[in-house]
Amino acid sequence: MAWDLVEHGRATLTIAELNAAFVRLGVGDDREAIDIVLKALHRAAGPPLPDQLLDRLTQLGQVGYLDEHALDLLAKVSRAGAQRPPSAQ
């Protein structure tokens, strides 16, 4: 799932963030990779998360896999996507 998120947010990541995300994925630190992408998505105000990806991230939060900071970023990113007009999504 973290790989899907990195691919989804790839355009919003700086080269350094993209490198860091792939290193984190490579060593199995999915949480840190997720955090990197959520920060970038929040900073860039998009692109909005697809429903399936949002649902999967929400489920990770419900089982305690994501920390409070990541859950806060997820809430901000999902709210930003919900506020866009349908043509922008």
N, C-alpha and C positions, 0 to 999 in steps of 0.2 A: 504494500500500500504506500509506503514511503517513497518508493521509486516512482509510482504513479504521480504522487504529489510533486516531486521534483520535476518530472517531465511537464506537468501542468503549469508550474510556476517558472519554468526555465527562462522565459523572456523577461521576467522581472528581476532575475538574479544578476548581480554583478559577476564578473569573471571569478573574483575571489570567493564569492558566496557559492557559486556553482561548483568550483573546485572543492570547497569545504564540504558542501553537501554530498558530493560523490565520494570523498574520502570517508565521511561519516557513514555513508551507506556501505562502503567497502569493508569497514571494520565492524559493521553490525550495530552501529549506534543510530538506529532509526529515529529515536526521539530527538536527537540533536539535529538531524537532517530535516525533520518535520518543523522544528523550531526555526531553523534558518529560512525555510521557504515561507512559513507563515509570516515571519517578520517582513520579508520582501513583498509578499502579497499585500500586507497591510500598508507598507510604505508606498507602494505603487497604486494602491486602491484597485487592485484587480490583477488578473482576470478573475471573475467570480468562480467559486468552486462548483463543479458539477454536483448535482444532488447525490449521486452515488458516492463520490469522494467525500462529500460533507457528511453523509450518513456513516461511512466507515470511520472517519475521524471522530465523530461524535460517540460512536460505540467504543473507541479506544479510550476516550475520556471517561465514559461510564464505568469501565472496568479498572480505572485508575492507572492506565498506562501513560497517559499524558499528565504533566504537572499543571499546576494552577496557571502558571504563566502561559503555557501553550493553549490551555483552554480559553483564557482571556483573549489571546490573539485569534483563536478560531472563532470566537463569538464576534469579534470586531470584523474579521474578514467576511463572515457569513452575513452580518448585518449590512456591510457595504455592498455585497452582491445583491441583497434583497432590495436595496434602495434604488438600484439602477432601473431605468426604463427597460421594458422587454426587448427592445431593439438592440440594446447594449449588451445583453446577456447572451 
